[in-house]
């Protein structure tokens, strides 16, 4: 049974399309919570850096862990993928804005667009993560997107990296299966990501 709140996703899409997405890319960032870079080259290099890949992977792990604890492993095994596909279909209008931004700035299209750590796919993932948080708001109580991505994206900038040391996930060799999921899901934002800051262009 689907547990994704699709009307919330549609509302998110409608609200997002009214915002100045990417309109301030390259402009100074007046927010001490955010570290700025000076070029697309710098931004893309950070997107493909191991640190940012680790953050993105961790965000996915924590988000899924919160969902599994809230909804159960049976739902995850049976319905999770279908729910994510439905969410992806709903946010296609945002993907079109990303495509337009890429064409306008003549940004490179990677030969392997299915690689999630290529810049354009990373930008798509930003919005997918936000949509997932909206669709499963009752489960995702420690939302990375709302706390770190949304302030940058909705101000017209482009998140591209992470500055700061990531805390250990605290997983022991003796932890297995659902005990790992519960341990991840119980972490706060600060425990999961420390005092790091988003890097943006």
N, C-alpha and C positions, 0 to 999 in steps of 0.2 A: 504494500500500500504506500502510495506517495505521501510523504510528509512535508514536502517543499511547499511553502506558501507562495504560489505563483503570482497571485494578485500583488503581493508585496514586491516581487521582482519587477512586475510591470510598472508599479508606482516608482520604483527606484530608477528604471530606465527613463520614464517620462521626466522625472526630476533632473536626472543627469544630463539629458539632451538639452535642457534649458540653460545649462551652465557654460562658462567660457572655456571649454576643454582645450587645452594646449595653447590657448591664446597668449599666455605670458611666458612661454618657453623661451629661455635665453635672457629674460629680464631679471634684474636683481630680486632677491628673495628677502623680504624684511620679516623674518621669523627666526628667532634664535634656536628654535627646535629643529631647524632644517639647515643642512650644510649644502651650499650651492657649488655647482661646477660651471665651467665657462664655455663648453662646446658639446656638440653632438658626439664628437669622437670620444671625449672624456666620459660622457654619459653612457655610451654604448660599451666602452671598455669596462666600466663598473658593473653594468648589467650582466656581462659575461664572466665577471670575476667570481672566484670560488666563494668569497664571503657572502655575496648577494645570493648565489645559488643555495648556500647553506641556509640563509634566512628564508628564502622562498620554500625550500623543502620543509623547514621546521614549521612554517606557517601552515602548510598543508597537513602535516602530521598532527599539530595541535588542534586544528579545526576538525579534522576527522575524529580525533580522540574524543572531543567534546560531543560530537554528534552520536558516536557509538555509545558513550556512557548514557546519554539522554534517551536514545531511541532503541538501543539494543543491537547486538551483533547480527541477529536474524535480519533486521531491516537493512543493515549495512550490506550484508551478503546478497540480499534479494532485490533491494530497491534503490540503493545508493546511486549506482551508475546511471540508471534511468532518470533519476531526479536531476543529476548533474547535466545530462544531455538536454532535458527540458529547460533548465535554466540557461544553458548555452544558446538554445534556439531563441529564447526571449530577449537576450541581450545582443542579438545580431545588429540591431540599429546602432549600437555603440561601436561595434566592430567596423561598421561603415565609416564612422567618424575617424577612427584610427587609420583606416585605409586612405581616406581623403587627406589626412594630415601627412601620411607617408609620401603620397604622391606630390602634394604641394611643396614639400621640402626636399623632394628628390632623394629620399633616404634609401639606402640599399635594401633590397629584398634578398634575404638569405636563401641560398639554394635549398636548404633543408628547413622549410618553414614549420615542419612538425617538431623541430627541436624546441622544447619549452624554454630553453635558456637563450634563445636568439632574441634580440631586442624587441622585434614586433610582437612575438609571442608572449614575451614578458609583459608588455603593455596590455595585451588582451587578458592575461592572467590577473592583472590588477583589478580589472572590472569584474571578472568572473568571481574573484574572491569576495569583492564587495556584494555582489549579487547573492552569493552563497550565504553570506552573513545575514542578509536581509531575509532570505528564504527560510533560514533556520534560526531565527533570532532567539527563540526560547532555549536553544541548545548551545549556541556559540556565545557564551557569556564573557569571553575574553577575546574580542574581535580585533585582530591585527589591522585589518583593512580600515575599519572605522577610526582607529586610534592613530595610525601612521600613514596610510595611503590616501584616505579621503581628504585630509587637510591640504595635501599637495595637489592632487588631481583637481579638486573642486576650485582651487585657486588658479587653475590654468597652467600649472607646471607639470613636469614629468619626473616621477620618482625613478631613481636609477641605481641606488646603492645604499650601503649601510656603513656608518662610522661608529665604531665602538666594539668592545670585546663581548662576544656572546657567552653567556653562562653555560656551564655544562648542563646537558639534559638530565643528568642524575640517574641514568639507567644503569642498573647493576647486571652482572652476568646471571645472577639468580632470578632476575625478573623475566617472566615469560608471559606471552599471550595477553589476556585481559588485564593483568597486573600492570603491564607497561602502559596500556591505554588509560587506565585509571590514574596512573602517576602523571602522565602527560596532561590529561584533562584537568587535574587539580591545580596546575600551576597558574599563577597570576601573570599578567603581562610583564611585570618587572622581573619575576622569576624566570620567565621564558626568554626575555630579550635584554635584560639588564638596563643600563642607562644609555644604550645606543641611540643614534639619531638617523633619520632618513636623509639620504643625499638626493638632491633634485637639481634639475636643469630648468 
